[in-house]
Amino acid sequence: MAEPLKLFVVAGEPSGDRIGADLIAQLQRRVPLAFAGVGGDELVGQGLKSLFPMNDLAVMGITDVLMRLPLLLWRIEQTARAIAHAQPDIVVLIDAQDFSKRVAKRARRMGYRGAMLLYVAPTVWARRPDRAAKLKPLFDEVLAVLPFEPEAMQRLGGPPTCYVGHPALGEVSLPSAPVESGLIALLPGSRDGELRRHLPLMRELAAALISEPNVTGFFMPTLPGLSERLQRETASWPVPVQIAANRDDRKELYGQSLLAISVAGTATLELALAGVPTILTYVMDGPQARTFDKLGRPQVGLANIISGRQVVPEFVTATPDVAAVTAEAKSLVQNKQARQDQITAFGELVKVMQTGTADAPRQNPADRVLSHWRKA
């Protein structure tokens, strides 16, 4: 029997967990595979025995990081030691940019000399472009999920980068027209800090929107590990909210949705690929707000960034702006043409995501990983 590919994979948050699970599934269909690392429900479902709970890494913003700093520092050390001890053929670190960079640096210092890949490029095109060159000594290749990122990384002197698309592209289900009446999806995030800041906002939005004649109810797409918590959190809300932790259930519910109100992040891209008209909102902590202002308050929605224009309304604020988000949501609920315009724009986005660009056509992530194994 051929020697298996020895892979170490680390996902630090739910979107990365899904990406990692998709990669593992592809690799298992093609080669003998032995893998270890860190992940959540999706990677565990593929057979991973996680080194520690992925939720230990699921933090956003300086405030949340500081609260968990001792634990995060230990997890960096623990992960790097595991890599150095196992000496896998290839390490794939998925998103969780600060954690991934520190793990890569520490593992290299501990003597790991195998291939080190970063899956999901950092947003060097949006802030701190100097980070690109600093990644070059650490990573043999970056696998980007946005089609314009290979050009940006090359221009800024970063590691070799290719565009591999996103697993959600396999579930594109754009409707031909928006529904006349239906559900509103509420996506408050998955990290503790996000949930603390966004669940009160979502509660007020649901209470304000239930009176709209064509709103039939609310549901909250989430992860299995958060289902019980969100059931408790929403039990006292003035309107019932269905908690949808199963991916198949979510897909069916998206098809019945008037619109979604979502925090910034990968979820907004998945909503676009599902053809759900969306409003983006994000309540920042203090350090995040100061950084956002220094950057000139750029667009943060992935659909907007990829499209090069504002397709999805954005409300990124230091304090919840219930009135503004409610007004926008009511306008979108009542305006079928505005919802149709978003769906049309999402169709254009899908075409770009499916093919990539002339200079960076879409490649298969498993192919890119295996190319480094063959080099070894």
VEXNU-635385 format. One record per residue (C-alpha): x, y, z; residue number from 0. Coordinates in Angstrom, 3 decimals. Each point is the difference from the previous one (the first is absolute). Layout:
N
       xx       yy       zz seq
        X        Y        Z NUM
...
//
This chain:
376
       xx       yy       zz seq
    0.000    0.000    0.000   0
    1.232    3.481   -0.853   1
    1.147    2.229    2.802   2
   -2.789    2.401    1.032   3
    0.236    3.735   -0.294   4
    0.641    1.256    3.538   5
   -1.951    3.226    0.407   6
   -0.391    2.373    2.940   7
   -2.994    2.327   -0.333   8
   -1.034    2.853    2.278   9
   -3.332    1.825   -0.200  10
   -0.590    2.765    2.513  11
   -3.610    0.913   -0.727  12
   -3.168   -1.472   -1.565  13
    0.586    1.272   -3.537  14
    3.498   -1.492    0.054  15
   -1.365   -3.232    1.444  16
   -2.263   -0.358   -3.009  17
    2.835    0.771   -2.408  18
    2.220   -2.543    1.735  19
   -2.662   -2.695   -0.084  20
   -0.528    0.544   -3.716  21
    3.762   -0.275   -0.611  22
    0.312   -3.193    2.050  23
   -2.958   -1.575   -1.816  24
    1.596    0.757   -3.376  25
    3.390   -1.349    1.041  26
   -1.461   -3.195    1.472  27
   -1.616   -0.777   -3.347  28
    3.371    0.215   -1.730  29
    2.816   -1.200    2.255  30
    0.605   -1.951    3.204  31
   -0.161    2.641    2.708  32
    1.066    0.232    3.631  33
   -0.905    3.282    1.612  34
    0.039    1.747    3.337  35
   -0.523    3.540    1.243  36
   -2.664    2.324    1.344  37
   -3.555    0.437   -1.195  38
   -3.682    0.108    0.831  39
   -3.086   -2.025   -0.825  40
    0.630   -0.128   -3.750  41
    3.580   -1.291    0.233  42
   -0.903   -2.338    2.839  43
   -2.666   -1.374   -2.320  44
    2.770   -0.874   -2.452  45
    1.840   -1.961    2.689  46
    2.215    2.614    1.661  47
    0.817   -0.404    3.692  48
    0.502    3.649    0.852  49
    3.054    0.860    2.077  50
   -2.219    2.353    2.027  51
   -3.454    1.628   -0.426  52
   -0.083    2.334   -3.008  53
   -2.109    2.450    2.013  54
    3.126    0.889    1.977  55
    1.134    1.926   -3.101  56
   -3.326    1.553   -1.023  57
    0.608    3.600    1.077  58
   -0.482    3.289   -1.847  59
    1.345    3.412    0.963  60
    2.725    1.100    2.382  61
   -2.296   -0.053    3.027  62
   -0.906   -3.669   -0.487  63
    3.640   -0.924   -0.727  64
    1.245    1.661    3.184  65
   -2.586   -1.871    2.054  66
    1.361   -3.318   -1.305  67
    3.658    0.906   -0.533  68
    1.606   -2.556    2.361  69
   -2.061   -2.812   -1.535  70
    0.733    1.152   -3.561  71
    3.743    0.167    0.673  72
   -0.077   -3.523    1.392  73
   -1.996   -1.282   -2.989  74
    2.580    1.534   -2.378  75
    2.788   -1.793    1.851  76
   -1.959   -3.251    0.197  77
   -0.815    0.015   -3.712  78
    3.553    0.835   -1.081  79
    1.390   -2.760    2.217  80
   -2.420   -2.513   -1.491  81
    1.107    0.964   -3.511  82
    3.690   -0.162    0.855  83
   -0.446   -3.373    1.690  84
   -2.125   -1.596   -2.742  85
    2.039    1.413   -2.931  86
   -2.931   -0.318   -2.436  87
    0.570    0.217   -3.732  88
   -2.197    3.093   -0.222  89
   -1.550    2.438    2.460  90
   -3.141    1.899   -1.033  91
   -0.913    2.923    2.269  92
   -3.460    1.339   -0.800  93
   -0.814    3.680    0.556  94
    0.275    1.137    3.699  95
    2.758    2.197   -1.357  96
    1.814    1.133    3.148  97
   -0.104   -3.476    1.512  98
    1.107   -1.646   -3.263  99
    2.935    2.373   -0.475 100
    1.253   -0.567    3.539 101
   -0.388   -3.777   -0.243 102
    1.914   -0.042   -3.296 103
    2.803    2.137    1.423 104
    0.270   -2.073    3.171 105
   -0.109   -3.338   -1.861 106
    2.762    1.157   -2.347 107
    2.148    0.981    2.978 108
   -0.603   -3.430    1.512 109
    1.413   -1.641   -3.123 110
   -2.976   -0.756   -2.232 111
    1.195    0.175   -3.629 112
   -2.904   -1.534   -1.882 113
   -2.465    1.874   -2.201 114
   -2.007    2.678    1.816 115
   -3.153    1.275   -1.721 116
   -2.352    2.788    1.048 117
   -3.582   -0.566   -1.160 118
   -1.952    3.307   -0.172 119
    2.138    3.015   -0.739 120
    0.289    2.827    2.527 121
   -1.624    3.273   -1.054 122
    3.300    1.660   -0.907 123
   -1.833    1.816   -2.800 124
   -2.200    1.754    2.581 125
    2.359    0.769    2.871 126
    3.657   -0.319    0.927 127
    1.361   -0.955   -3.430 128
    3.425   -0.467    1.618 129
   -1.278   -3.313    1.374 130
    0.236   -1.629   -3.436 131
    3.802   -0.024   -0.182 132
    0.239   -1.177    3.615 133
   -1.937   -3.140   -0.906 134
    2.436   -1.035   -2.746 135
    2.600   -1.672    2.258 136
   -2.714   -1.942    1.836 137
   -2.270   -1.420   -2.687 138
    0.762   -1.937   -3.163 139
   -3.357    0.967   -1.491 140
   -3.217    1.834    0.833 141
   -3.330   -1.411   -1.179 142
   -2.339    2.966   -0.505 143
   -3.800   -0.140    0.058 144
   -0.532    3.365   -1.704 145
    0.839    0.319   -3.716 146
    1.942    3.287    0.159 147
    2.330   -1.036    2.836 148
    2.776   -1.733   -2.026 149
    0.692    3.238   -1.881 150
    0.010    2.014    3.236 151
    2.355   -2.405    1.745 152
    2.404    0.008   -2.942 153
   -0.051    3.790   -0.239 154
    0.772    0.326    3.698 155
    2.860   -2.504   -0.004 156
   -1.741   -2.844    1.806 157
    0.290   -3.790   -0.385 158
   -1.159   -1.781   -3.172 159
   -3.805    0.159    0.031 160
   -2.681   -1.740   -2.041 161
   -3.776    0.327   -0.064 162
   -1.883   -3.153    1.043 163
   -3.554    1.258    0.470 164
   -2.149   -0.809    3.026 165
   -1.833   -3.214    0.984 166
   -3.289    1.930   -0.023 167
    0.291    0.180   -3.800 168
   -1.102   -3.616   -0.038 169
   -3.348    1.034    1.466 170
   -0.944    2.935   -2.224 171
   -3.785    0.207   -0.223 172
   -0.922    3.395   -1.405 173
   -3.760    0.489   -0.371 174
   -1.349    1.515   -3.197 175
   -2.050    2.484    2.026 176
   -0.372    1.043    3.651 177
   -2.740   -1.563    2.097 178
   -3.135    2.098    0.528 179
   -0.225   -0.832    3.710 180
    2.162   -2.064    2.274 181
    2.517   -0.253    2.792 182
    2.727    2.287    1.259 183
    3.337   -1.629    0.789 184
    1.891    1.450    2.963 185
    3.751   -0.695    0.157 186
    1.583    1.479    3.159 187
    3.417   -1.650   -0.422 188
    1.598   -2.952    1.748 189
    2.675    1.435    2.288 190
   -0.825    0.907    3.596 191
    0.698    3.708   -0.521 192
   -2.110    0.129   -3.153 193
   -2.917   -1.693    1.695 194
    0.190    2.342    2.990 195
   -0.086    3.056   -2.258 196
   -2.494   -1.186   -2.614 197
   -2.670   -2.124    1.671 198
   -1.636    3.029    1.706 199
   -0.055    1.778   -3.367 200
   -1.540   -3.023   -1.723 201
   -2.672   -0.223    2.688 202
   -1.077    3.598   -0.567 203
    0.022   -0.428   -3.765 204
   -2.221   -3.080    0.212 205
   -2.465    1.818    2.250 206
   -0.145    2.930   -2.448 207
   -0.356   -2.083   -3.171 208
   -2.607   -2.573    1.042 209
   -2.741    2.518   -0.769 210
    0.922    0.083   -3.699 211
   -2.806   -1.807   -1.882 212
    2.283   -2.107   -2.191 213
    2.311   -1.118    2.842 214
   -1.075   -3.486    1.071 215
    2.633   -0.711    2.659 216
    3.661   -0.088    0.985 217
    2.770   -2.565    0.108 218
    3.614    0.060    1.142 219
    2.557   -2.053   -1.969 220
    2.712   -1.217    2.358 221
    2.398   -2.781    0.898 222
   -0.991   -3.162    1.886 223
    2.214    1.029    2.906 224
   -1.868    3.294    0.416 225
   -3.509   -1.327   -0.462 226
   -0.797   -0.544    3.689 227
    1.376    3.409    1.006 228
   -2.023    1.814   -2.643 229
   -3.148   -1.931    0.932 230
    0.419    1.345    3.543 231
    0.869    3.530   -1.127 232
   -3.020    0.320   -2.306 233
   -2.551   -1.756    2.239 234
   -1.050    3.313    1.575 235
   -0.141    1.985   -3.246 236
   -3.352    1.595   -0.901 237
   -0.125   -2.063   -3.215 238
    0.803   -3.688   -0.532 239
    3.320   -0.742   -1.733 240
    0.836   -3.348   -1.583 241
    3.596   -1.078    0.647 242
    1.382   -1.685   -3.136 243
    3.206   -1.906    0.740 244
   -0.325   -2.551   -2.810 245
    1.448    1.053   -3.348 246
   -2.774   -1.653   -2.029 247
   -2.620    1.773    2.105 248
    1.773    3.314   -0.538 249
    0.051   -0.496   -3.759 250
   -3.744   -0.656   -0.044 251
   -0.693    3.005    2.234 252
    2.150    2.291   -2.139 253
   -2.251   -0.876   -2.912 254
   -2.954    1.331    2.029 255
    1.725    3.209    1.121 256
   -0.991    3.561   -0.776 257
    3.351    1.234    1.250 258
    2.802   -0.556    2.491 259
    1.516    2.324    2.584 260
    3.549   -1.180    0.582 261
    3.205    1.001    1.705 262
    2.998    0.547   -2.260 263
    1.996   -3.091   -0.925 264
   -0.083   -3.074   -2.183 265
   -3.695   -0.479    0.759 266
   -0.826    2.974   -2.218 267
    1.722   -1.676   -2.943 268
   -1.923   -3.214    0.606 269
   -3.239    1.992    0.081 270
    0.891    1.610   -3.322 271
    0.703   -3.392   -1.572 272
   -3.373   -1.191    1.307 273
   -1.678    3.062   -1.556 274
   -1.341    1.413    3.268 275
   -0.347    3.821   -0.012 276
    2.076    1.208    2.927 277
    0.662    2.884    2.356 278
    3.423   -0.031    1.663 279
    0.445    1.333    3.501 280
    2.901   -0.092    2.424 281
    0.356    1.470    3.481 282
    3.687    0.597    0.701 283
    1.831    0.119    3.292 284
    2.008    3.157    0.778 285
    3.356   -0.999   -1.575 286
   -1.738   -1.344   -3.098 287
   -1.903    3.276   -0.404 288
    3.163    2.099    0.267 289
    1.779   -2.151   -2.585 290
   -3.013    0.129   -2.310 291
   -0.035    3.797    0.147 292
    3.752    0.187   -0.708 293
   -0.482   -2.143   -3.097 294
   -2.626    2.413   -1.316 295
   -2.995   -2.238    0.770 296
    0.426   -2.360   -2.995 297
   -2.611   -2.448   -1.199 298
    0.199   -3.313    1.847 299
   -2.640   -2.142   -1.726 300
    1.588   -2.650   -2.209 301
   -2.719    0.308   -2.641 302
    0.688    3.736   -0.199 303
    3.779   -0.416   -0.105 304
   -0.081   -2.637   -2.743 305
   -2.602    1.923   -2.019 306
    1.871    3.294    0.371 307
   -3.174    1.809    1.008 308
   -2.557    0.035    2.803 309
   -2.418   -2.797   -0.703 310
   -0.829   -0.672    3.656 311
   -0.766    2.898    2.403 312
    2.574    0.230    2.817 313
   -0.496    1.292    3.547 314
    3.356   -0.262    1.774 315
   -0.175    1.983    3.235 316
    1.500    0.306    3.480 317
   -3.467   -0.201    1.583 318
   -3.102   -1.824   -1.286 319
   -2.033    2.130   -2.405 320
   -3.351   -1.708    0.303 321
   -1.968    2.787   -1.698 322
    2.201    0.120   -3.101 323
    0.149   -3.769   -0.498 324
   -3.752   -0.331    0.616 325
   -0.786    2.717   -2.547 326
    2.220   -1.673   -2.612 327
   -1.499   -3.410    0.722 328
   -3.571    1.293   -0.332 329
    0.923    1.712   -3.254 330
    1.483   -3.199   -1.401 331
   -2.931   -2.127    1.188 332
   -2.435    2.359   -1.736 333
    2.028    0.486   -3.201 334
    0.015   -3.112   -2.182 335
    2.087    1.710   -2.693 336
    2.757    0.822    2.509 337
    0.113   -3.657    1.005 338
    0.078   -1.008   -3.665 339
    2.910    2.391   -0.614 340
    2.016   -1.732    2.704 341
   -0.753   -3.446   -1.414 342
    1.077    1.167   -3.478 343
    3.255    1.368    1.412 344
    0.588   -3.262    1.858 345
   -0.290   -1.837   -3.316 346
    2.816    2.138   -1.426 347
    2.068   -0.684    3.115 348
   -0.499   -3.755   -0.383 349
    1.426    0.085   -3.529 350
    3.180    1.725    1.208 351
    0.339   -2.345    2.967 352
   -0.475   -3.102   -2.151 353
    2.650    0.861   -2.575 354
    2.467    2.356    1.650 355
    1.801    2.603   -2.089 356
    2.067   -0.237   -3.182 357
    3.218    0.300    2.022 358
   -1.192   -2.188    2.871 359
   -2.441   -2.666   -1.201 360
   -1.644   -2.121    2.642 361
    1.984   -3.077    1.017 362
   -0.841   -3.017    2.129 363
    1.301    0.304    3.595 364
    0.744   -3.732    0.223 365
    2.141    0.284   -3.142 366
    1.993    2.806    1.586 367
    0.570   -1.969    3.201 368
    1.039   -3.128   -1.889 369
    2.436    1.996   -2.136 370
    2.032    0.684    3.157 371
   -0.079   -3.660    1.019 372
    1.391   -1.069   -3.331 373
    2.761    2.584    0.309 374
    0.951   -1.505    3.349 375
//
